[in-house]
């Protein structure tokens, strides 16, 4: 009788668990690992822009994009950072109000508004960038040249898989 009860219990457990979705172990799930790693690495830089300059992650991201290439529209910033347009719009409004960026009509197409760093925004950008690059170098110094090349290859492959229709970044490669 005990074996019959045990068999029924096993059958019941099998039936009940068969309808459950497979278990997701986050620590083995690539998107989770990449997001957590990105947050951990970015956290070091965040201390600079958040604590010293009172910038949100989104404000810093827009400043960094404009520092890398001035004269972009909000739509171009959104595409470059893969940020949704309403978030870019709110971030741009905040940066405009703080006087860190300017918006001017494109002389060639008055419908387009071009965003650029103001002198104040440029000063903040110039203060953060060398420190951010130093933090990046600190992380990368743990790797050999071969490992760095392999990392670059893997990141490039992941970027092409994640965004097959559009490059995620321009590394000066054709």
C-alpha positions in Angstrom: 0.0 0.0 0.0 2.9 2.4 0.8 4.4 1.8 -2.7 1.0 2.5 -4.3 0.8 5.8 -2.4 4.3 6.7 -3.3 3.7 5.9 -7.0 0.5 8.1 -6.9 2.5 10.9 -5.3 5.2 10.7 -8.0 2.6 10.6 -10.8 0.8 13.6 -9.2 4.1 15.6 -9.0 4.9 14.7 -12.6 1.5 15.8 -13.9 1.6 19.0 -11.9 5.1 20.0 -12.9 4.6 19.1 -16.5 2.5 22.2 -17.0 5.0 24.6 -15.4 7.3 26.6 -17.6 11.0 25.6 -17.5 12.9 27.1 -14.6 15.0 30.2 -15.5 18.3 30.4 -13.6 19.1 34.1 -13.8 22.7 33.6 -13.1 23.0 31.6 -16.2 20.8 33.8 -18.4 22.9 36.0 -20.7 20.6 39.0 -20.8 20.5 39.1 -17.0 24.3 38.6 -16.7 25.0 41.4 -19.2 22.6 43.8 -17.6 24.0 43.2 -14.1 27.6 43.5 -15.4 26.7 46.7 -17.2 25.2 48.1 -14.0 28.2 47.1 -11.9 30.7 48.7 -14.4 28.6 51.8 -15.0 28.1 52.2 -11.2 31.7 53.2 -10.9 31.3 56.0 -13.4 27.8 56.8 -12.0 29.4 58.0 -8.7 31.1 60.7 -10.6 28.3 62.1 -12.7 25.5 61.5 -10.1 27.3 62.7 -6.9 29.5 65.4 -8.3 27.3 66.8 -11.1 23.8 65.7 -10.0 23.1 64.0 -13.3 20.9 61.0 -13.9 22.1 58.0 -15.9 19.9 59.2 -18.8 21.2 62.8 -18.6 24.8 61.6 -18.6 24.0 59.3 -21.5 22.6 62.2 -23.6 25.6 64.5 -22.6 28.0 61.7 -23.6 26.3 61.2 -27.0 26.3 64.9 -27.7 29.9 65.2 -26.6 30.8 62.4 -29.0 28.9 64.1 -31.9 27.2 67.4 -31.6 24.4 68.5 -33.8 22.1 65.5 -33.3 18.3 65.5 -33.2 16.4 63.9 -30.3 15.5 61.1 -32.7 19.1 60.5 -33.5 20.0 60.5 -29.8 17.2 58.0 -29.1 18.4 55.7 -31.9 22.1 56.0 -30.8 21.3 55.1 -27.1 18.4 52.8 -27.8 16.3 54.9 -25.4 12.6 55.4 -26.0 11.6 58.7 -27.4 9.5 60.0 -24.4 12.5 59.3 -22.1 14.8 61.2 -24.4 12.3 64.0 -24.6 12.1 64.3 -20.8 15.9 64.1 -20.5 16.5 66.7 -23.1 13.9 69.0 -21.4 15.8 68.6 -18.1 19.2 69.3 -19.7 17.8 72.3 -21.6 16.3 73.7 -18.4 19.7 73.3 -16.6 21.5 75.0 -19.5 23.7 72.0 -20.2 22.5 71.6 -23.8 21.1 73.9 -26.5 18.5 73.3 -29.2 18.7 75.2 -32.5 16.8 74.8 -35.8 18.8 73.0 -38.5 19.7 75.8 -41.0 19.2 73.3 -43.9 15.9 71.9 -42.6 14.0 74.2 -40.1 11.8 71.2 -39.0 14.8 69.5 -37.4 16.1 70.7 -34.0 19.8 70.1 -33.5 21.1 69.5 -29.9 24.5 70.5 -28.8 26.4 70.8 -25.5 26.5 74.4 -24.1 29.8 75.6 -22.6 28.5 74.5 -19.2 27.6 71.1 -20.5 30.9 70.8 -22.3 32.8 71.6 -19.0 30.9 68.8 -17.2 31.6 66.4 -20.1 35.3 67.3 -20.1 35.4 66.7 -16.3 33.8 63.3 -16.5 35.3 61.8 -19.6 39.0 61.4 -18.5 37.8 59.8 -15.2 35.4 57.5 -17.1 38.2 56.5 -19.5 40.6 55.8 -16.5 37.9 53.5 -15.0 37.6 51.7 -18.3 41.3 51.3 -18.5 41.4 49.9 -15.0 38.9 47.2 -16.0 40.6 46.4 -19.3 44.0 46.2 -17.7 43.0 42.8 -16.2 42.9 41.3 -19.7 45.7 40.2 -22.1 45.8 41.6 -25.7 44.4 38.3 -26.9 41.5 38.4 -24.4 40.7 42.0 -25.4 40.6 41.0 -29.0 38.4 38.0 -28.2 36.1 40.2 -26.1 35.8 42.7 -28.9 34.9 39.9 -31.3 32.3 38.4 -28.9 30.7 41.9 -28.3 30.6 42.5 -32.1 28.9 39.1 -32.7 26.4 39.8 -29.9 25.7 43.2 -31.3 25.1 41.9 -34.8 22.7 39.2 -33.5 20.8 41.6 -31.2 20.5 44.3 -33.9 20.9 42.7 -37.3 19.4 45.6 -39.2 21.5 48.4 -37.6 25.0 48.5 -36.1 24.9 49.4 -32.4 28.1 51.3 -32.5 30.6 52.6 -35.0 34.1 51.3 -34.2 35.6 52.9 -37.3 35.2 49.6 -39.2 33.7 49.4 -42.6 
